[in-house]
Amino acid sequence: MPTTLNPYISFKDNAREAMTFYQSVLGGKLDISTFDDFHAAQDPSEGPLVMHSQLNTPNGLTLMAADTPARMEFTPGTNFSISLSGEDESELRGYWDKLTDGATVTMPLEKAMWGDTFGMLVDKFGVAWLVNIAGQPAEGAPQA
């Protein structure tokens, strides 16, 4: 799988509704995983919220989104990130290393509960980035 660059939108409790709407507009296949699916809810009320969703359209568009848990800041208008994802670890780590120059790392690039290597940062220009290096799914993790 080649490395992809796509928008990642954060919502406040309505990611499922938004992504279902975008699917009706753009078509394609929508996969949704909740915080409960990954046993990642820190507050039981957040279990059914969307931890990750991905819409892939037949013509190659990809849109990702998630709900923002209460413990994280949510500000409409700044609720998006740029996502770099793929399988080429060397390429993606290279991007990560360069992006960290002057950045604030909000989540180190390391093995995630879903089996991939994942990290988040805000670059020196204030742009939020997500880097995901595909790996083997963690035992018991849901398959997308």
C-alpha positions as CSV (number, residue, x, y, z in Angstrom):
1,M,0.0,0.0,0.0
2,P,1.5,3.4,-0.9
3,T,1.7,6.2,1.6
4,T,-1.5,8.3,1.6
5,L,-2.1,11.9,2.7
6,N,-5.7,12.8,3.7
7,P,-7.8,14.9,6.0
8,Y,-8.8,13.7,9.5
9,I,-11.7,15.5,11.1
10,S,-12.5,15.6,14.8
11,F,-16.1,15.9,15.9
12,K,-17.8,16.3,19.2
13,D,-20.2,13.4,19.7
14,N,-21.5,13.3,16.1
15,A,-18.7,11.7,14.0
16,R,-21.0,8.8,13.1
17,E,-23.7,11.1,11.8
18,A,-21.2,13.2,9.9
19,M,-19.4,10.3,8.3
20,T,-22.7,8.6,7.3
21,F,-23.7,11.9,5.7
22,Y,-20.4,12.2,3.8
23,Q,-20.8,8.6,2.6
24,S,-24.3,9.6,1.2
25,V,-22.6,12.5,-0.6
26,L,-19.4,10.8,-1.8
27,G,-20.4,7.1,-1.9
28,G,-18.0,4.4,-1.0
29,K,-17.4,2.1,2.0
30,L,-17.5,3.4,5.5
31,D,-15.8,1.6,8.4
32,I,-16.4,2.7,12.0
33,S,-14.8,1.6,15.2
34,T,-15.9,2.8,18.6
35,F,-13.9,3.4,21.8
36,D,-15.7,0.3,23.2
37,D,-14.4,-1.8,20.2
38,F,-10.9,-1.2,21.4
39,H,-11.7,-1.1,25.1
40,A,-10.3,2.4,25.1
41,A,-13.1,4.4,26.8
42,Q,-11.9,6.2,29.9
43,D,-15.4,7.3,30.6
44,P,-18.2,4.7,30.1
45,S,-20.4,7.3,28.4
46,E,-17.8,7.6,25.6
47,G,-17.7,3.9,24.8
48,P,-20.1,4.1,21.8
49,L,-18.4,7.2,20.4
50,V,-16.3,6.9,17.2
51,M,-12.6,6.3,17.9
52,H,-11.8,6.0,14.2
53,S,-13.8,6.0,11.0
54,Q,-12.7,5.8,7.4
55,L,-14.6,6.4,4.2
56,N,-13.0,5.1,1.0
57,T,-14.7,6.0,-2.3
58,P,-14.5,4.1,-5.6
59,N,-12.6,7.0,-7.2
60,G,-9.8,7.1,-4.6
61,L,-11.0,9.7,-2.0
62,T,-10.3,8.9,1.6
63,L,-11.8,10.8,4.6
64,M,-11.2,9.9,8.2
65,A,-12.9,11.1,11.4
66,A,-13.3,10.5,15.1
67,D,-15.2,11.9,18.1
68,T,-13.2,13.9,20.6
69,P,-13.3,12.5,24.1
70,A,-14.2,14.9,26.9
71,R,-10.6,14.8,28.3
72,M,-9.4,16.4,25.0
73,E,-9.8,19.9,23.8
74,F,-12.3,20.5,21.0
75,T,-12.5,23.8,19.2
76,P,-14.6,24.1,16.0
77,G,-12.6,25.5,13.1
78,T,-9.4,23.8,14.3
79,N,-10.9,20.3,14.4
80,F,-8.9,18.7,11.6
81,S,-5.5,17.1,11.1
82,I,-3.5,15.8,8.2
83,S,-3.0,12.1,8.2
84,L,0.0,10.3,6.7
85,S,-0.5,6.5,6.6
86,G,1.0,3.5,4.9
87,E,3.2,0.5,5.2
88,D,6.6,1.9,4.4
89,E,8.1,2.4,7.9
90,S,11.3,4.0,6.7
91,E,9.4,6.6,4.6
92,L,6.9,7.4,7.3
93,R,9.5,7.6,10.1
94,G,11.4,9.9,7.9
95,Y,8.4,12.2,7.5
96,W,7.8,12.0,11.3
97,D,11.4,12.9,12.1
98,K,11.3,15.9,9.8
99,L,7.9,17.1,11.1
100,T,9.1,17.0,14.7
101,D,11.5,19.9,14.0
102,G,10.1,22.7,16.2
103,A,6.9,20.6,16.8
104,T,5.0,19.7,19.9
105,V,4.7,15.9,20.0
106,T,1.3,15.2,21.5
107,M,1.6,11.4,21.2
108,P,5.0,9.7,20.6
109,L,5.3,7.6,17.5
110,E,5.1,4.1,19.0
111,K,3.1,0.8,18.9
112,A,-0.6,1.4,19.3
113,M,-3.3,-0.9,20.8
114,W,-4.6,-1.6,17.3
115,G,-1.2,-3.0,16.1
116,D,0.1,-0.1,14.1
117,T,2.8,2.4,15.0
118,F,1.1,5.7,15.6
119,G,2.0,9.3,16.6
120,M,0.6,12.8,16.7
121,L,2.2,16.2,16.7
122,V,1.5,19.8,16.0
123,D,4.1,21.2,13.7
124,K,5.9,24.6,14.2
125,F,3.2,26.2,12.0
126,G,0.3,25.0,14.2
127,V,-0.8,22.2,11.8
128,A,-1.8,18.9,13.5
129,W,-0.4,15.7,11.9
130,L,-1.1,12.0,12.5
131,V,1.3,9.4,11.3
132,N,0.2,5.7,11.2
133,I,2.6,2.9,10.1
134,A,0.6,-0.2,9.3
135,G,1.5,-3.2,11.5
136,Q,0.1,-6.5,12.6
137,P,-3.3,-6.1,14.5
138,A,-3.1,-6.6,18.2
139,E,-4.6,-9.8,19.5
140,G,-8.3,-9.3,20.0
141,A,-8.4,-6.0,18.2
142,P,-11.4,-5.5,15.8
143,Q,-10.6,-5.7,12.1
144,A,-11.6,-2.7,9.9
